[in-house]
Amino acid sequence: MSDPFFEEIRKKKKAAHDIGEDLSALSIDELEERIALLKSEIERLEEEKSKKSAVKSAADIVFKPR
């Protein structure tokens, strides 16, 4: 037998966001959580991009044609 209370808790625990998914069923609090999650992920991606750009720049200097 399925417990509806447990099912509701399990649904709310979703931490991921799927790009393009229907947002109409989400509460304002859930939308704010998603926004915070995505902002954090953007920051993480930008940090990684900066690291890789620095490595690429260093490699370009070392391996530039003479």
Secondary structure, 3 states (H helix, E strand, C coil): CCCHHHHHHHHHCCCCCCCCCCCCCCCHHHHHHHHHHHHHHHHHHHHHHHHHHHHHHHHHHHCCCC
